[in-house]
Amino acid sequence: MKKHRKALTVTTPAPPDTADSPAPVRQPPLLHAVAAISALGGLLFGYDTGIIASALVDLGRDLELSSRAQEIVVSAILVGAMVGAPVSGTLVARYGRKPVVTGVAVFFAVGAVAAAVAPGTAALIGARFVLGLAVGAASNTVPVYIAETAPAAVRGRLMVLFQLMVAIGQLISYLVGYALAGPGGWRWMFALAAIPAVVLAVGMMPLPESPRWLVGQRRTEEARAVLMKLRRPGSDIDEEIADIKAVRTKERGTGWRALRGSWVRPALMVALGIAAFSQLTGINAMVYYAPKLLTDAGFGDSTALLTGVGIGVMLVLAGIAGTLLVDRTGRRRLLLWLLPGSGLAMAVLALAFLGTSGSQAQKWTVILSLFAYIFLNGASMQAVVWLIGPEVLPLAVRGPAMSLATTAVWGFDLVIAMTALTAVDTFGRTVTFLVYALMNAACWIFVLRRVPETRGRTLEEIEQALRGPAGAKSTSEVPTNA
């Protein structure tokens, strides 16, 4: 079994250099199948949260919805996500990762069809709540499933694939919304989500269960058989299983009660902090309301709508950049490099509204700074938000702890969704956006002080480091192998 040195106690960033990193090696096809198929949950997540913006245009008229009713329809999916995340945490701990992901696909399909045929407002709100259950469970379960099946060398890029699929789903929703605009078109917008949901459900059937969950259930031989299929020939499967068991023997309690233990606290603080800042830095305020904010600021409708499509494109480009960089530069370094640019772009966006309203210079400054913010925040915070939690949280509490972190994401998302327009109306765009810029700065300080580097380490090595005397508070890099 591997020996571990004592956790480092420096506070300056020291992620591993990439110059001497080994050349990439080809991974088994099954490993890529696990990531690609399960990441369809991310595509559905992005599509179902994004399509409502286009659907509301005709939906409000067809069902004669008041402004308050439209807000409730939009928020129902977020409320459902806050419920789905903790419930799925309990289910994955008891029944495993694979059956929960399969069940999520069924909920996505049922919710999509129910929304498409909804006869009235109440039925539509109920359908959106069901979709929210699926969104919350997917955002909680899929990253954990990918993390526990992937080897350390490619874990980051495979997990960031989930966020990339979220961005692709959002872009597809904008394009579908544009193509199907018109009376009754919103029903087809919702219904189309059932297709990838069915693909996800069918695709999950031949995939294996998480080997780490199997070891936790004392099904070691099954775990060994799964790892033989998920690892390159010549990999030391016995050593990996031994490492998993070694960590399990040191764990004091499992499930929700164990979250109160001091041994969990450093990792939980990291996961919850990243979850909160992923929303407080302002990304979804821009995704949800940028077209409306631009229209209210004097931009033409066509410019505002095209800007919305541009945001979708930037999210996809950011997802691609995150996928390429997260295993090359490291999670911590990626955040420390890009968050200052994200905050600066948001500050420029805020100050641009102080300029001459309607001038070409102001319009270009607003659009370019908005796109720069979306890209830089998307390639950093949004790339790692579903990655760091499953990596740092201990195996024994990974299900409930990750569900708590996911609930925090959706809770802060709901806060932003319900306060962004009110804040703009009360304090103005400049003050509101400057607050988001300050949140980017606060997030940078949090990452510098609390977030360890997890690149290239097994989940067991990361857990051993966070259990050390320094924990996450003063550890900038998890220990390397002796």
C-alpha positions as CSV (number, residue, x, y, z in Angstrom):
1,M,0.0,0.0,0.0
2,K,1.1,3.5,-0.7
3,K,2.7,5.6,2.1
4,H,1.8,9.2,2.5
5,R,3.9,12.1,3.7
6,K,2.4,14.5,6.2
7,A,0.2,17.2,4.6
8,L,1.9,20.4,3.7
9,T,1.2,23.4,5.8
10,V,2.0,26.3,3.4
11,T,-0.6,28.8,2.4
12,T,0.8,29.8,-1.0
13,P,-0.4,28.0,-4.1
14,A,1.8,25.2,-5.1
15,P,0.0,23.0,-7.6
16,P,2.1,20.4,-9.3
17,D,4.1,21.5,-12.3
18,T,2.9,20.3,-15.7
19,A,6.2,20.3,-17.6
20,D,7.2,16.8,-16.4
21,S,3.7,15.3,-16.5
22,P,3.5,11.9,-18.2
23,A,2.1,11.7,-21.7
24,P,-1.6,10.9,-21.8
25,V,-2.4,7.3,-22.1
26,R,-5.4,5.7,-23.7
27,Q,-8.2,4.7,-21.3
28,P,-10.6,1.8,-21.7
29,P,-13.6,2.6,-23.9
30,L,-16.0,1.6,-21.0
31,L,-14.6,4.5,-18.9
32,H,-15.4,7.0,-21.6
33,A,-18.8,5.4,-22.0
34,V,-19.5,5.9,-18.3
35,A,-18.7,9.6,-18.4
36,A,-20.4,10.3,-21.8
37,I,-23.7,8.5,-21.0
38,S,-24.1,9.7,-17.4
39,A,-23.2,13.2,-18.5
40,L,-26.4,13.3,-20.5
41,G,-27.9,14.1,-17.1
42,G,-25.9,17.4,-17.4
43,L,-27.4,18.1,-20.9
44,L,-30.9,17.6,-19.5
45,F,-30.1,19.7,-16.5
46,G,-28.9,22.6,-18.8
47,Y,-31.8,22.2,-21.3
48,D,-34.6,22.1,-18.7
49,T,-33.3,25.0,-16.8
50,G,-32.6,27.1,-19.9
51,I,-35.7,26.3,-22.1
52,I,-38.1,28.2,-19.8
53,A,-36.6,31.6,-20.9
54,S,-37.8,30.9,-24.5
55,A,-41.0,29.1,-23.5
56,L,-42.3,32.0,-21.3
57,V,-42.7,34.3,-24.3
58,D,-45.7,32.3,-25.6
59,L,-46.5,30.3,-22.5
60,G,-47.5,33.4,-20.6
61,R,-50.0,34.3,-23.3
62,D,-51.4,30.8,-23.9
63,L,-52.1,30.1,-20.2
64,E,-52.7,33.8,-19.4
65,L,-50.1,33.8,-16.6
66,S,-49.6,36.8,-14.4
67,S,-46.0,38.0,-13.7
68,R,-46.1,36.4,-10.3
69,A,-47.3,33.1,-11.9
70,Q,-44.5,33.2,-14.4
71,E,-42.0,33.7,-11.6
72,I,-43.4,30.7,-9.8
73,V,-43.2,28.6,-13.0
74,V,-39.5,29.6,-13.3
75,S,-38.7,29.0,-9.7
76,A,-40.5,25.6,-9.4
77,I,-37.6,23.8,-11.0
78,L,-35.1,25.3,-8.5
79,V,-37.3,24.4,-5.5
80,G,-37.6,20.8,-6.9
81,A,-33.8,20.7,-7.2
82,M,-33.4,21.7,-3.6
83,V,-35.5,18.7,-2.7
84,G,-34.0,16.3,-5.2
85,A,-30.4,16.8,-4.1
86,P,-30.7,15.7,-0.4
87,V,-33.2,12.9,-1.3
88,S,-30.8,11.5,-3.9
89,G,-27.9,11.7,-1.4
90,T,-29.7,9.2,0.9
91,L,-30.6,7.0,-2.1
92,V,-27.1,6.8,-3.5
93,A,-25.7,5.8,-0.1
94,R,-28.2,3.0,0.2
95,Y,-28.9,1.7,-3.3
96,G,-25.8,2.8,-5.2
97,R,-25.0,5.4,-7.9
98,K,-26.1,3.6,-11.0
99,P,-29.8,3.0,-10.1
100,V,-30.2,6.6,-8.9
101,V,-28.9,8.0,-12.2
102,T,-31.3,5.6,-14.1
103,G,-34.2,6.8,-11.9
104,V,-33.2,10.4,-12.6
105,A,-33.6,9.7,-16.4
106,V,-37.1,8.5,-15.8
107,F,-38.0,11.6,-13.8
108,F,-36.6,13.8,-16.6
109,A,-38.8,12.0,-19.2
110,V,-41.9,12.1,-17.0
111,G,-41.4,15.8,-16.2
112,A,-40.8,16.7,-19.8
113,V,-44.0,15.0,-21.1
114,A,-46.1,16.3,-18.1
115,A,-44.9,19.9,-18.9
116,A,-45.7,19.5,-22.6
117,V,-49.3,18.4,-22.0
118,A,-50.0,20.6,-18.9
119,P,-53.6,21.9,-19.2
120,G,-53.1,24.8,-16.8
121,T,-50.8,26.6,-14.5
122,A,-50.9,24.3,-11.5
123,A,-50.1,21.2,-13.7
124,L,-47.2,23.0,-15.3
125,I,-45.8,24.1,-11.9
126,G,-46.1,20.5,-10.8
127,A,-44.3,19.2,-13.9
128,R,-41.5,21.8,-13.4
129,F,-41.1,20.6,-9.8
130,V,-40.7,17.0,-11.0
131,L,-38.1,18.2,-13.5
132,G,-36.4,20.0,-10.6
133,L,-36.2,16.8,-8.6
134,A,-34.4,15.2,-11.6
135,V,-32.1,18.3,-12.0
136,G,-31.1,18.3,-8.3
137,A,-30.5,14.5,-8.2
138,A,-28.5,14.6,-11.5
139,S,-26.3,17.5,-10.3
140,N,-25.7,15.6,-7.1
141,T,-25.3,12.0,-8.4
142,V,-23.6,12.2,-11.8
143,P,-20.4,13.9,-10.7
144,V,-20.0,11.4,-7.8
145,Y,-20.6,8.5,-10.2
146,I,-17.9,9.8,-12.6
147,A,-15.5,10.7,-9.8
148,E,-15.7,7.2,-8.3
149,T,-15.2,5.4,-11.6
150,A,-12.4,7.5,-13.1
151,P,-8.6,7.2,-12.4
152,A,-6.9,10.2,-11.0
153,A,-5.1,11.0,-14.3
154,V,-8.2,11.8,-16.2
155,R,-10.8,12.3,-13.5
156,G,-10.9,16.1,-13.9
157,R,-11.6,16.3,-17.6
158,L,-14.2,13.5,-17.4
159,M,-16.0,15.2,-14.5
160,V,-15.9,18.6,-16.2
161,L,-17.6,16.9,-19.2
162,F,-20.7,17.1,-17.0
163,Q,-20.5,20.9,-16.8
164,L,-19.8,21.1,-20.5
165,M,-22.9,19.1,-21.2
166,V,-24.9,21.5,-19.0
167,A,-23.6,24.4,-21.1
168,I,-24.4,22.5,-24.4
169,G,-27.9,21.8,-23.0
170,Q,-28.4,25.5,-22.3
171,L,-27.2,26.5,-25.8
172,I,-29.5,23.8,-27.4
173,S,-32.4,25.3,-25.4
174,Y,-31.8,28.8,-26.8
175,L,-31.6,27.4,-30.4
176,V,-34.7,25.2,-30.0
177,G,-36.6,28.1,-28.4
178,Y,-35.8,30.3,-31.3
179,A,-36.8,27.6,-33.9
180,L,-40.1,26.7,-32.2
181,A,-41.2,30.2,-31.2
182,G,-44.9,30.8,-31.8
183,P,-48.3,29.8,-30.3
184,G,-48.1,26.3,-28.8
185,G,-44.4,26.0,-29.6
186,W,-43.6,25.9,-25.9
187,R,-45.2,22.4,-25.6
188,W,-42.8,21.0,-28.1
189,M,-39.9,22.8,-26.4
190,F,-40.6,20.9,-23.2
191,A,-41.5,17.6,-24.9
192,L,-38.2,17.3,-26.8
193,A,-36.3,16.8,-23.5
194,A,-37.9,13.3,-23.3
195,I,-35.6,12.1,-26.1
196,P,-32.2,12.4,-24.3
197,A,-33.9,11.3,-21.1
198,V,-34.8,7.9,-22.7
199,V,-31.3,7.6,-24.2
200,L,-29.9,8.2,-20.7
201,A,-32.1,5.6,-19.1
202,V,-31.3,2.9,-21.8
203,G,-27.6,3.8,-21.9
204,M,-27.2,3.3,-18.1
205,M,-28.3,-0.3,-18.2
206,P,-25.0,-1.9,-19.4
207,L,-22.8,0.4,-17.3
208,P,-21.2,-0.8,-14.0
209,E,-21.8,0.3,-10.4
210,S,-19.3,2.6,-8.7
211,P,-16.4,0.3,-7.5
212,R,-15.9,2.5,-4.4
213,W,-19.6,2.1,-3.4
214,L,-19.2,-1.7,-3.9
215,V,-16.2,-1.8,-1.6
216,G,-18.2,0.2,1.0
217,Q,-20.8,-2.5,0.7
218,R,-18.2,-5.2,1.2
219,R,-18.7,-6.5,-2.3
220,T,-15.0,-6.5,-3.0
221,E,-14.9,-9.1,-5.8
222,E,-17.6,-7.2,-7.7
223,A,-15.5,-4.0,-7.3
224,R,-12.4,-5.8,-8.5
225,A,-14.2,-7.0,-11.6
226,V,-15.5,-3.5,-12.4
227,L,-12.0,-1.9,-11.9
228,M,-10.5,-4.5,-14.3
229,K,-12.8,-3.1,-17.0
230,L,-12.3,0.6,-16.1
231,R,-8.5,0.5,-15.8
232,R,-5.7,0.1,-18.3
233,P,-4.0,-3.3,-18.5
234,G,-1.3,-3.6,-15.9
235,S,-2.9,-1.3,-13.4
236,D,-2.6,-2.4,-9.8
237,I,-6.2,-3.1,-9.0
238,D,-5.4,-4.8,-5.6
239,E,-3.5,-1.7,-4.5
240,E,-6.4,0.6,-5.4
241,I,-8.8,-1.6,-3.5
242,A,-6.5,-1.7,-0.6
243,D,-6.3,2.1,-0.5
244,I,-10.1,2.3,-0.5
245,K,-10.3,-0.1,2.3
246,A,-7.6,1.7,4.3
247,V,-9.6,4.9,4.2
248,R,-12.8,3.1,5.1
249,T,-11.3,1.7,8.2
250,K,-10.4,5.1,9.5
251,E,-13.9,6.5,8.9
252,R,-15.9,7.2,12.0
253,G,-19.5,6.8,11.2
254,T,-21.4,7.2,7.9
255,G,-24.5,9.0,6.6
256,W,-26.1,12.2,7.7
257,R,-25.0,12.0,11.4
258,A,-21.4,11.7,10.5
259,L,-21.5,15.2,8.9
260,R,-21.3,16.7,12.4
261,G,-17.9,15.1,13.0
262,S,-14.8,17.3,13.1
263,W,-13.1,14.9,10.7
264,V,-15.5,15.9,7.9
265,R,-15.5,19.6,8.6
266,P,-12.5,20.7,6.5
267,A,-13.8,19.0,3.4
268,L,-17.4,20.1,4.0
269,M,-16.2,23.7,4.3
270,V,-14.5,23.5,0.9
271,A,-17.4,21.9,-0.8
272,L,-20.0,24.3,0.6
273,G,-17.8,27.3,0.0
274,I,-17.4,26.5,-3.7
275,A,-21.1,25.7,-3.9
276,A,-22.1,29.1,-2.5
277,F,-19.6,31.2,-4.5
278,S,-20.6,29.4,-7.8
279,Q,-23.8,31.4,-7.5
280,L,-22.8,34.5,-5.5
281,T,-20.3,35.4,-8.2
282,G,-23.3,36.2,-10.4
283,I,-23.3,33.7,-13.3
284,N,-26.9,32.8,-13.2
285,A,-28.1,36.4,-12.7
286,M,-26.6,37.0,-16.2
287,V,-27.8,33.7,-17.7
288,Y,-31.4,34.2,-16.5
289,Y,-31.8,37.9,-16.9
290,A,-29.2,39.4,-19.3
291,P,-31.7,39.8,-22.2
292,K,-34.2,41.5,-20.0
293,L,-31.6,43.7,-18.3
294,L,-30.2,44.8,-21.7
295,T,-33.7,45.5,-23.1
296,D,-34.5,47.6,-20.0
297,A,-31.2,49.5,-20.5
298,G,-32.3,50.6,-24.0
299,F,-30.9,47.8,-26.2
300,G,-33.1,46.6,-29.0
301,D,-35.0,43.3,-28.6
302,S,-33.0,41.6,-31.4
303,T,-29.7,42.7,-29.8
304,A,-30.8,41.4,-26.4
305,L,-31.9,38.0,-27.8
306,L,-28.8,37.6,-29.9
307,T,-26.8,38.4,-26.7
308,G,-28.6,35.6,-25.0
309,V,-27.5,33.2,-27.7
310,G,-24.0,34.6,-27.4
311,I,-24.1,33.8,-23.7
312,G,-24.9,30.2,-24.6
313,V,-22.0,30.0,-27.0
314,M,-19.6,31.5,-24.4
315,L,-20.8,28.9,-21.8
316,V,-20.0,26.1,-24.2
317,L,-16.5,27.6,-25.1
318,A,-15.9,28.0,-21.3
319,G,-16.9,24.4,-20.8
320,I,-14.4,23.2,-23.5
321,A,-11.7,25.4,-22.0
322,G,-12.4,24.0,-18.5
323,T,-12.3,20.4,-19.8
324,L,-8.9,21.0,-21.5
325,L,-7.3,22.9,-18.6
326,V,-8.6,21.3,-15.4
327,D,-6.2,18.3,-15.5
328,R,-3.3,20.2,-17.0
329,T,-3.2,23.3,-14.7
330,G,-5.0,21.9,-11.7
331,R,-8.3,23.0,-10.1
332,R,-6.8,25.5,-7.6
333,R,-4.5,27.1,-10.1
334,L,-7.3,27.4,-12.7
335,L,-9.4,29.3,-10.1
336,L,-6.6,31.5,-8.9
337,W,-5.7,32.4,-12.5
338,L,-9.2,33.2,-13.9
339,L,-11.2,34.5,-11.0
340,P,-9.4,37.9,-11.0
341,G,-10.3,38.3,-14.7
342,S,-13.9,37.3,-14.0
343,G,-14.2,39.9,-11.3
344,L,-12.6,42.6,-13.4
345,A,-14.9,41.9,-16.3
346,M,-17.9,42.2,-14.0
347,A,-16.6,45.5,-12.6
348,V,-16.2,46.8,-16.2
349,L,-19.7,45.7,-17.0
350,A,-21.0,47.5,-13.9
351,L,-19.2,50.8,-14.7
352,A,-20.2,50.7,-18.3
353,F,-23.7,51.5,-17.3
354,L,-22.5,54.8,-16.0
355,G,-21.6,55.9,-19.5
356,T,-23.7,57.6,-22.1
357,S,-26.8,55.5,-22.4
358,G,-27.4,54.1,-25.9
359,S,-24.0,55.0,-27.3
360,Q,-22.1,52.5,-29.5
361,A,-19.2,52.7,-27.1
362,Q,-21.4,51.7,-24.2
363,K,-23.1,48.9,-26.0
364,W,-19.9,47.3,-27.1
365,T,-18.3,47.7,-23.7
366,V,-21.4,46.0,-22.1
367,I,-21.5,43.1,-24.5
368,L,-17.8,42.4,-24.6
369,S,-17.4,42.6,-20.8
370,L,-20.4,40.4,-20.4
371,F,-19.0,37.8,-22.7
372,A,-15.6,38.0,-21.0
373,Y,-17.2,37.5,-17.6
374,I,-19.3,34.5,-18.8
375,F,-16.2,32.8,-20.3
376,L,-13.8,33.5,-17.4
377,N,-16.3,32.5,-14.7
378,G,-17.6,29.6,-16.7
379,A,-14.1,28.2,-17.3
380,S,-13.1,28.5,-13.6
381,M,-16.0,28.4,-11.0
382,Q,-18.5,26.6,-13.2
383,A,-15.9,24.1,-14.4
384,V,-15.0,23.0,-10.9
385,V,-18.2,23.4,-8.9
386,W,-19.3,19.8,-9.7
387,L,-15.7,18.5,-9.5
388,I,-14.2,19.7,-6.2
389,G,-17.0,18.4,-4.0
390,P,-16.9,14.8,-5.0
391,E,-13.1,14.9,-4.9
392,V,-12.7,16.3,-1.4
393,L,-15.6,14.7,0.4
394,P,-14.9,11.5,2.3
395,L,-16.3,8.3,0.8
396,A,-18.4,7.4,3.9
397,V,-20.3,10.6,3.7
398,R,-19.9,11.5,0.0
399,G,-23.6,10.8,-0.8
400,P,-25.2,13.0,1.9
401,A,-22.4,15.5,2.0
402,M,-22.5,16.0,-1.7
403,S,-26.3,16.4,-1.6
404,L,-25.8,19.1,1.0
405,A,-23.4,20.9,-1.2
406,T,-25.7,20.5,-4.2
407,T,-28.6,21.8,-2.2
408,A,-26.4,24.9,-1.3
409,V,-25.9,25.4,-5.1
410,W,-29.6,25.4,-5.8
411,G,-30.4,27.4,-2.6
412,F,-28.1,30.2,-3.6
413,D,-29.2,30.0,-7.2
414,L,-32.8,30.5,-6.0
415,V,-31.7,33.5,-3.9
416,I,-30.0,35.1,-6.9
417,A,-33.0,34.3,-9.2
418,M,-35.4,36.0,-6.7
419,T,-33.2,39.0,-5.9
420,A,-31.3,40.0,-9.0
421,L,-34.1,42.1,-10.6
422,T,-35.2,43.5,-7.3
423,A,-31.6,44.6,-6.6
424,V,-31.3,46.2,-10.0
425,D,-34.6,48.1,-9.5
426,T,-33.6,49.2,-5.9
427,F,-29.8,49.9,-6.2
428,G,-29.2,50.1,-10.0
429,R,-27.2,48.0,-12.3
430,T,-23.8,49.4,-11.4
431,V,-24.1,48.8,-7.6
432,T,-25.6,45.3,-8.1
433,F,-22.9,44.2,-10.6
434,L,-20.1,45.7,-8.4
435,V,-21.4,43.5,-5.5
436,Y,-21.0,40.4,-7.9
437,A,-17.5,41.6,-8.7
438,L,-16.7,41.8,-5.0
439,M,-18.0,38.2,-4.6
440,N,-15.5,37.1,-7.3
441,A,-12.7,38.7,-5.2
442,A,-14.0,37.1,-2.0
443,C,-14.1,33.7,-3.8
444,W,-10.4,34.2,-4.8
445,I,-9.4,34.7,-1.2
446,F,-11.4,31.6,-0.1
447,V,-9.7,29.5,-2.7
448,L,-6.3,30.8,-1.7
449,R,-6.8,30.0,2.0
450,R,-9.0,26.9,2.0
451,V,-9.1,25.0,-1.3
452,P,-6.4,22.2,-1.7
453,E,-5.1,21.1,-5.1
454,T,-6.5,17.7,-6.0
455,R,-5.1,17.3,-9.5
456,G,-3.5,13.9,-10.2
457,R,-4.3,12.4,-6.8
458,T,-6.5,9.5,-6.0
459,L,-9.7,10.1,-4.0
460,E,-8.1,8.2,-1.1
461,E,-4.9,10.4,-1.2
462,I,-7.1,13.5,-1.1
463,E,-9.1,12.2,1.9
464,Q,-5.9,11.3,3.8
465,A,-4.6,14.8,3.3
466,L,-7.7,16.5,4.4
467,R,-7.7,14.3,7.5
468,G,-4.2,15.5,8.5
469,P,-3.5,18.0,11.3
470,A,-3.6,20.9,8.9
471,G,-6.7,19.8,7.0
472,A,-8.0,22.0,4.2
473,K,-7.4,25.3,6.1
474,S,-3.7,25.5,5.5
475,T,-3.1,22.9,2.9
476,S,-2.5,24.2,-0.6
477,E,-1.5,20.9,-2.1
478,V,-2.4,17.3,-1.0
479,P,0.6,15.1,-0.2
480,T,2.4,13.4,-3.0
481,N,3.4,9.7,-3.0
482,A,6.6,8.8,-1.2
